[in-house]
Amino acid sequence: MKIKKKKTQYKVLAVFRNGNVLLIKDFKLLPNRYVQIGSNEPFPIEDCGNWILLKEDVTEEEAFQAFLKEI
């Protein structure tokens, strides 16, 4: 019997660069740790630098606070 994993639905990919927060909502998580933003070419999510996935819509400040809790 196969057990289906419930797929987590993330709403926001927050990327942190040079003190700025970029909130991305039009993205797809792909296998092998790849991400596709909009209709652009997929790339490794590690190329984003510092990032966090969030399950709900947040402000830039809320995303930054969630990121700080993780590090």
N, C-alpha and C positions, 0 to 999 in steps of 0.2 A: 504494500500500500504506500503510495506516495503522499508525503505531507507537503501541502502547499504553504509556502511562506507568504505571509501577508506583506505585500509590497508597501513600503512607506512612501507616502506622497509628500514630497517636499514642495513648498510653494516659492521659496526664495533661496537663491544662491547669493550669499553676501561675500564680496571680495574686498580685502583690505590692502591698500597700496598707498605708501607715502602719506599716511595719516588720513586718507580719504576712504570712505565706505561706498562701494558700488553695489546696489541691490538689483539683482537680475531675476526676473520672473519668467522670462521666455527661454527656458532651458530644458534639456532632456539629459538624464543620467543614462549612460550607456554601459555595456559590459566592459570589463577590464579597466575600470576607473577612468573612463572617458566621459566627456561632457560635450554637448552640442548646444550652442547658444544661438537662438533664432534658427536661421537656415544656413549658418556658417558651417565650415568643416569641423568635424569632431576633433578634439584634442585631449591629451591627458589632463585630468583635473589638477594635477600637481603644477601645471604650467600657470595656474591662476595665482600662485604664491600662497598667501594666507587667505583662507576661505572657511566658511561654515555653511552648512545646509540647515534651513529652518522650516518647520512644519506650518508656520502661520505667517501672515503678512505682518511685517514689523517696520518700525522707523529705523533710520540709520543709527540712532543712539541705542535703540533696543538691540539691534544686530551687533553693535560694538560691545555692549554689555554681555551679551551671550557669548561672544568670542572670548572676552576676558575671563569668563567663568571656565572656559575650556582649556585655557593655557596655564 
